[in-house]
């Protein structure tokens, strides 16, 4: 079959790497792709939000199966466009992707169907939000309602910070229209865990767990980013916690979406906080996490096309989802200054080192070709992933592999997976 992947980041490179292993796939296209994906697929210069061009391309190139990677096109109805054209596509329709597209929707859904999450209130204007904060307990969390590239969340330690946060989100529109509405929720403490799951609208099957590191600097300091690194599995996500979440979170969420007439087909990403009162949902995403996909997918044993097709066909219950009994760690190599301002266009050296290294991967996030060279083209440039027998070995391997890559203004956190030592 011919497969089209929509997207251009590390997540899509990880997906393409899995798709390329499938014996069922003859040709892979990626729109628009990047310099790393180009080694596996034919990259076509079509923007992720141009659904008409994507559908026309799929029709003209005998595309049998489409995989939509990023959140923006999912929320905007990319899957709906392909379905309307009669093309098989993996991902949630717009009416289901709202679980990520609106934090207010997802919080209201959890309240209605008794899915454990933090206490919260939704606000449509700054005046009401400020009045609520006058009587609130601190620290407290402010969330822009819409999509904000994983950055629309502010943790405020006191009233002064919270007032500034309301101004930033709702008045100054720092996150654009995502800040037209805002969620204010209680601050939770505990270990964070990310769990991705395949869904077919009725059945939900979880993948191996992971943990992301959002802050830009070591020690979880600095600004929120799209993710600076990940490890999988999480030693804190025990079998007991998994059983609780399967019943009280994942299955309840699938049933809730079905009851609302929003059958969820695709990948449901659940961000959990393991509090002293039990696991609670921090957020839902409607797609593979990035960089979580870069540590979860390399450990998956199944043919990804078999699994995704089963989701689309409503027969996920027939799939025995399996993962390797090992670990993986991803360290993001970023442009110094990310996520605020940074230079790009620097040549990347050492990529060829990964070509013959079993268990090592370099996933491109912000790269492009220029003058027959691969150069930096974003804040998050590469995800360097390594597997190991356990998390400590995988972490050591990943950091060793970061030394194989060099480019001007290369920056990374040096403590990805440090929590492993405390497990």
VEXMAR-953196 format. One record per residue (C-alpha): residue in one letter; x, y, z. Coordinates in steps of 0.02 Angstrom, whole numbers, plus 50000, padded with zeros to 5 digits. Layout:
REM VEXMAR-953196
residu | east | north | up
A | X | Y | Z;
...
END
This chain:
REM VEXMAR-953196
residu | east | north | up
X | 50000 | 50000 | 50000;
X | 50048 | 50183 | 49982;
X | 50048 | 50285 | 50144;
X | 50041 | 50474 | 50169;
X | 50099 | 50547 | 50335;
X | 50046 | 50725 | 50378;
X | 50174 | 50824 | 50479;
X | 50355 | 50878 | 50489;
X | 50422 | 50845 | 50664;
X | 50510 | 50715 | 50769;
X | 50344 | 50629 | 50802;
X | 50315 | 50606 | 50616;
X | 50493 | 50544 | 50591;
X | 50464 | 50413 | 50727;
X | 50299 | 50363 | 50643;
X | 50384 | 50353 | 50472;
X | 50522 | 50243 | 50546;
X | 50388 | 50121 | 50607;
X | 50290 | 50128 | 50444;
X | 50449 | 50091 | 50345;
X | 50467 | 49927 | 50440;
X | 50296 | 49865 | 50382;
X | 50303 | 49732 | 50247;
X | 50134 | 49794 | 50187;
X | 50198 | 49966 | 50134;
X | 50265 | 49998 | 49960;
X | 50284 | 50187 | 49961;
X | 50284 | 50322 | 50095;
X | 50245 | 50506 | 50063;
X | 50258 | 50642 | 50195;
X | 50182 | 50816 | 50187;
X | 50285 | 50918 | 50213;
X | 50414 | 50809 | 50303;
X | 50591 | 50858 | 50347;
X | 50772 | 50815 | 50305;
X | 50770 | 50656 | 50410;
X | 50602 | 50592 | 50350;
X | 50667 | 50615 | 50171;
X | 50777 | 50461 | 50199;
X | 50619 | 50355 | 50218;
X | 50485 | 50445 | 50119;
X | 50456 | 50559 | 49972;
X | 50426 | 50729 | 50050;
X | 50298 | 50839 | 49963;
X | 50286 | 51025 | 49993;
X | 50107 | 51033 | 50056;
X | 50067 | 51128 | 50217;
X | 49991 | 51029 | 50361;
X | 49835 | 51140 | 50358;
X | 49800 | 51132 | 50171;
X | 49676 | 50987 | 50170;
X | 49619 | 51014 | 49990;
X | 49797 | 50997 | 49925;
X | 49826 | 50844 | 50035;
X | 49668 | 50757 | 49973;
X | 49708 | 50797 | 49791;
X | 49884 | 50729 | 49812;
X | 49818 | 50570 | 49893;
X | 49695 | 50542 | 49751;
X | 49825 | 50576 | 49616;
X | 49956 | 50462 | 49693;
X | 49850 | 50311 | 49739;
X | 49871 | 50338 | 49927;
X | 49784 | 50197 | 50021;
X | 49810 | 50254 | 50200;
X | 49840 | 50424 | 50283;
X | 49913 | 50456 | 50456;
X | 49887 | 50630 | 50530;
X | 50023 | 50676 | 50656;
X | 50001 | 50852 | 50729;
X | 49862 | 50926 | 50835;
X | 49814 | 51078 | 50730;
X | 49754 | 50984 | 50575;
X | 49663 | 50855 | 50682;
X | 49567 | 50988 | 50777;
X | 49530 | 51081 | 50614;
X | 49455 | 50928 | 50528;
X | 49593 | 50849 | 50424;
X | 49525 | 50674 | 50456;
X | 49350 | 50729 | 50408;
X | 49417 | 50794 | 50241;
X | 49499 | 50627 | 50196;
X | 49347 | 50528 | 50253;
X | 49235 | 50636 | 50144;
X | 49347 | 50593 | 49997;
X | 49333 | 50406 | 50035;
X | 49516 | 50388 | 50087;
X | 49558 | 50281 | 50239;
X | 49637 | 50392 | 50373;
X | 49703 | 50366 | 50550;
X | 49662 | 50497 | 50680;
X | 49511 | 50571 | 50770;
X | 49381 | 50675 | 50679;
X | 49367 | 50859 | 50729;
X | 49220 | 50824 | 50846;
X | 49330 | 50701 | 50944;
X | 49495 | 50798 | 50931;
X | 49409 | 50935 | 51032;
X | 49466 | 50836 | 51185;
X | 49634 | 50919 | 51151;
X | 49571 | 51072 | 51057;
X | 49476 | 51139 | 51207;
X | 49538 | 51116 | 51385;
X | 49370 | 51180 | 51447;
X | 49282 | 51041 | 51349;
X | 49396 | 50905 | 51418;
X | 49379 | 50968 | 51598;
X | 49190 | 50976 | 51583;
X | 49189 | 50800 | 51508;
X | 49290 | 50733 | 51655;
X | 49177 | 50818 | 51781;
X | 49018 | 50751 | 51697;
X | 49081 | 50571 | 51686;
X | 49175 | 50563 | 51852;
X | 49350 | 50546 | 51779;
X | 49480 | 50596 | 51911;
X | 49557 | 50768 | 51879;
X | 49601 | 50929 | 51970;
X | 49465 | 51048 | 52031;
X | 49441 | 51192 | 51908;
X | 49335 | 51334 | 51839;
X | 49318 | 51398 | 51659;
X | 49321 | 51583 | 51615;
X | 49270 | 51681 | 51460;
X | 49332 | 51851 | 51518;
X | 49478 | 51921 | 51618;
X | 49370 | 52015 | 51745;
X | 49286 | 51857 | 51810;
X | 49451 | 51764 | 51813;
X | 49535 | 51901 | 51915;
X | 49390 | 51905 | 52038;
X | 49401 | 51716 | 52061;
X | 49589 | 51726 | 52093;
X | 49563 | 51851 | 52237;
X | 49489 | 51708 | 52339;
X | 49594 | 51564 | 52271;
X | 49728 | 51459 | 52355;
X | 49906 | 51460 | 52285;
X | 50001 | 51396 | 52192;
X | 49873 | 51385 | 52052;
X | 49875 | 51337 | 51867;
X | 49814 | 51444 | 51722;
X | 49782 | 51359 | 51554;
X | 49741 | 51438 | 51387;
X | 49589 | 51343 | 51324;
X | 49648 | 51311 | 51146;
X | 49803 | 51241 | 51061;
X | 49965 | 51329 | 51109;
X | 50104 | 51212 | 51052;
X | 50113 | 51136 | 51226;
X | 50158 | 51304 | 51303;
X | 49992 | 51380 | 51358;
X | 50006 | 51328 | 51541;
X | 50065 | 51444 | 51679;
X | 50100 | 51390 | 51858;
X | 50079 | 51541 | 51972;
X | 50147 | 51543 | 52149;
X | 50049 | 51694 | 52211;
X | 49910 | 51817 | 52167;
X | 50029 | 51940 | 52084;
X | 50095 | 51807 | 51966;
X | 49919 | 51745 | 51930;
X | 49857 | 51920 | 51885;
X | 50004 | 51939 | 51767;
X | 49961 | 51769 | 51694;
X | 49780 | 51818 | 51659;
X | 49845 | 51974 | 51570;
X | 49968 | 51869 | 51468;
X | 49838 | 51740 | 51415;
X | 49674 | 51835 | 51399;
X | 49719 | 52018 | 51371;
X | 49888 | 52019 | 51284;
X | 49841 | 51860 | 51190;
X | 50017 | 51790 | 51208;
X | 49950 | 51623 | 51146;
X | 49835 | 51699 | 51016;
X | 49654 | 51643 | 51006;
X | 49696 | 51496 | 51120;
X | 49677 | 51622 | 51260;
X | 49499 | 51677 | 51218;
X | 49444 | 51560 | 51357;
X | 49545 | 51504 | 51507;
X | 49542 | 51364 | 51635;
X | 49599 | 51396 | 51812;
X | 49635 | 51236 | 51907;
X | 49707 | 51178 | 52071;
X | 49893 | 51143 | 52075;
X | 49931 | 50958 | 52095;
X | 50093 | 50880 | 52154;
X | 50166 | 50710 | 52116;
X | 50251 | 50615 | 51977;
X | 50197 | 50651 | 51799;
X | 50169 | 50506 | 51679;
X | 50116 | 50505 | 51497;
X | 50016 | 50358 | 51428;
X | 49977 | 50342 | 51242;
X | 49838 | 50227 | 51187;
X | 49768 | 50161 | 51023;
X | 49579 | 50182 | 51009;
X | 49446 | 50122 | 50888;
X | 49297 | 50215 | 50961;
X | 49252 | 50074 | 51080;
X | 49411 | 49980 | 51127;
X | 49564 | 50067 | 51202;
X | 49735 | 49982 | 51216;
X | 49875 | 50072 | 51305;
X | 50055 | 50077 | 51248;
X | 50204 | 50075 | 51364;
X | 50216 | 50226 | 51481;
X | 50333 | 50375 | 51464;
X | 50383 | 50535 | 51551;
X | 50418 | 50701 | 51465;
X | 50525 | 50848 | 51525;
X | 50441 | 51012 | 51474;
X | 50552 | 51144 | 51553;
X | 50694 | 51216 | 51451;
X | 50831 | 51204 | 51582;
X | 50905 | 51074 | 51700;
X | 50813 | 51045 | 51863;
X | 50647 | 51084 | 51779;
X | 50688 | 51269 | 51774;
X | 50654 | 51394 | 51635;
X | 50508 | 51411 | 51516;
X | 50390 | 51274 | 51456;
X | 50439 | 51199 | 51289;
X | 50368 | 51069 | 51171;
X | 50474 | 50942 | 51265;
X | 50662 | 50927 | 51299;
X | 50672 | 50739 | 51319;
X | 50582 | 50582 | 51373;
X | 50606 | 50410 | 51448;
X | 50504 | 50250 | 51437;
X | 50439 | 50158 | 51532;
X | 50403 | 50258 | 51690;
X | 50456 | 50159 | 51845;
X | 50322 | 50254 | 51942;
X | 50179 | 50189 | 51834;
X | 50152 | 50027 | 51927;
X | 50038 | 49883 | 51879;
X | 49917 | 49936 | 52015;
X | 49908 | 50114 | 51948;
X | 49889 | 50049 | 51770;
X | 49739 | 49942 | 51821;
X | 49657 | 50090 | 51909;
X | 49684 | 50205 | 51759;
X | 49621 | 50075 | 51635;
X | 49453 | 50067 | 51724;
X | 49433 | 50242 | 51795;
X | 49518 | 50347 | 51659;
X | 49543 | 50264 | 51489;
X | 49386 | 50158 | 51475;
X | 49279 | 50294 | 51555;
X | 49346 | 50422 | 51432;
X | 49311 | 50312 | 51281;
X | 49135 | 50280 | 51344;
X | 49108 | 50465 | 51383;
X | 49160 | 50518 | 51208;
X | 49046 | 50386 | 51131;
X | 48902 | 50443 | 51241;
X | 48931 | 50622 | 51179;
X | 48924 | 50563 | 50997;
X | 49110 | 50593 | 50976;
X | 49183 | 50418 | 50950;
X | 49371 | 50433 | 50973;
X | 49475 | 50342 | 50842;
X | 49663 | 50367 | 50840;
X | 49789 | 50395 | 50979;
X | 49731 | 50463 | 51146;
X | 49871 | 50540 | 51249;
X | 49834 | 50549 | 51435;
X | 49945 | 50657 | 51544;
X | 49931 | 50594 | 51724;
X | 49985 | 50662 | 51892;
X | 50015 | 50526 | 52021;
X | 49955 | 50621 | 52175;
X | 49947 | 50560 | 52354;
X | 49759 | 50543 | 52326;
X | 49782 | 50433 | 52173;
X | 49810 | 50463 | 51986;
X | 49724 | 50615 | 51910;
X | 49716 | 50677 | 51731;
X | 49819 | 50831 | 51691;
X | 49770 | 50840 | 51507;
X | 49715 | 50742 | 51355;
X | 49795 | 50754 | 51184;
X | 49721 | 50684 | 51024;
X | 49882 | 50617 | 50947;
X | 50053 | 50543 | 50982;
X | 50154 | 50650 | 51101;
X | 50315 | 50727 | 51039;
X | 50443 | 50677 | 51100;
X | 50350 | 50533 | 51187;
X | 50326 | 50445 | 51019;
X | 50516 | 50443 | 51000;
X | 50537 | 50325 | 51148;
X | 50373 | 50227 | 51139;
X | 50367 | 50181 | 50954;
X | 50545 | 50111 | 50943;
X | 50494 | 49984 | 51078;
X | 50334 | 49927 | 50990;
X | 50339 | 49750 | 50919;
X | 50182 | 49759 | 50812;
X | 50168 | 49814 | 50631;
X | 50103 | 49991 | 50655;
X | 49996 | 49982 | 50498;
X | 49906 | 49827 | 50565;
X | 49867 | 49918 | 50727;
X | 49812 | 50082 | 50647;
X | 49704 | 49995 | 50517;
X | 49620 | 49894 | 50656;
X | 49579 | 50058 | 50744;
X | 49501 | 50132 | 50587;
X | 49403 | 49971 | 50553;
X | 49338 | 49957 | 50732;
X | 49424 | 49792 | 50771;
X | 49563 | 49844 | 50889;
X | 49505 | 49706 | 51007;
X | 49585 | 49582 | 50886;
X | 49759 | 49657 | 50909;
X | 49883 | 49591 | 51038;
X | 49982 | 49751 | 51069;
X | 50160 | 49710 | 51123;
X | 50314 | 49807 | 51175;
X | 50495 | 49755 | 51203;
X | 50550 | 49719 | 51380;
X | 50681 | 49856 | 51383;
X | 50691 | 50046 | 51398;
X | 50722 | 50199 | 51292;
X | 50779 | 50377 | 51327;
X | 50767 | 50526 | 51209;
X | 50872 | 50684 | 51231;
X | 50818 | 50833 | 51126;
X | 50956 | 50934 | 51043;
X | 50889 | 51111 | 51030;
X | 50946 | 51281 | 50967;
X | 51015 | 51383 | 51112;
X | 50885 | 51514 | 51159;
X | 50735 | 51401 | 51125;
X | 50589 | 51426 | 51158;
X | 50607 | 51616 | 51146;
X | 50729 | 51665 | 51008;
X | 50868 | 51571 | 50920;
X | 50969 | 51568 | 50760;
X | 50951 | 51431 | 50630;
X | 51031 | 51377 | 50468;
X | 51183 | 51293 | 50548;
X | 51255 | 51136 | 50468;
X | 51225 | 50976 | 50568;
X | 51371 | 50855 | 50572;
X | 51379 | 50674 | 50628;
X | 51209 | 50611 | 50571;
X | 51287 | 50469 | 50473;
X | 51353 | 50394 | 50635;
X | 51179 | 50327 | 50673;
X | 51159 | 50230 | 50510;
X | 51236 | 50066 | 50571;
X | 51200 | 50081 | 50757;
X | 51070 | 49955 | 50818;
X | 50957 | 50027 | 50954;
X | 51005 | 50208 | 50917;
X | 50895 | 50335 | 50826;
X | 50908 | 50517 | 50777;
X | 50736 | 50589 | 50743;
X | 50730 | 50755 | 50649;
X | 50616 | 50890 | 50717;
X | 50681 | 51056 | 50650;
X | 50794 | 51021 | 50501;
X | 50799 | 51054 | 50314;
X | 50914 | 51032 | 50164;
X | 51013 | 51184 | 50106;
X | 51159 | 51183 | 49984;
X | 51166 | 50992 | 49992;
X | 51185 | 50999 | 50181;
X | 51067 | 50962 | 50325;
X | 51046 | 51120 | 50428;
X | 50951 | 51175 | 50583;
X | 50777 | 51244 | 50549;
X | 50690 | 51258 | 50717;
X | 50701 | 51268 | 50905;
X | 50695 | 51082 | 50936;
X | 50816 | 51014 | 50806;
X | 50841 | 50828 | 50839;
X | 50784 | 50693 | 50959;
X | 50926 | 50574 | 51001;
X | 50850 | 50410 | 51062;
X | 50939 | 50255 | 51127;
X | 50875 | 50091 | 51196;
X | 50951 | 49991 | 51337;
X | 50915 | 49839 | 51444;
X | 50850 | 49958 | 51578;
X | 50824 | 50144 | 51599;
X | 50996 | 50181 | 51670;
X | 51081 | 50095 | 51523;
X | 50967 | 50181 | 51398;
X | 51002 | 50350 | 51477;
X | 51191 | 50322 | 51471;
X | 51177 | 50266 | 51289;
X | 51071 | 50417 | 51240;
X | 51190 | 50543 | 51316;
X | 51339 | 50456 | 51235;
X | 51249 | 50468 | 51067;
X | 51221 | 50656 | 51087;
X | 51411 | 50674 | 51071;
X | 51403 | 50606 | 50893;
X | 51305 | 50759 | 50834;
X | 51373 | 50935 | 50818;
X | 51304 | 51102 | 50760;
X | 51329 | 51283 | 50812;
X | 51219 | 51338 | 50961;
X | 51180 | 51156 | 51006;
X | 51091 | 51149 | 51174;
X | 51018 | 51009 | 51280;
X | 50965 | 50971 | 51456;
X | 51087 | 50860 | 51549;
X | 50964 | 50783 | 51671;
X | 50837 | 50692 | 51561;
X | 50782 | 50538 | 51656;
X | 50871 | 50589 | 51815;
X | 50712 | 50538 | 51909;
X | 50759 | 50359 | 51864;
X | 50893 | 50365 | 51999;
X | 50758 | 50401 | 52129;
X | 50645 | 50256 | 52078;
END
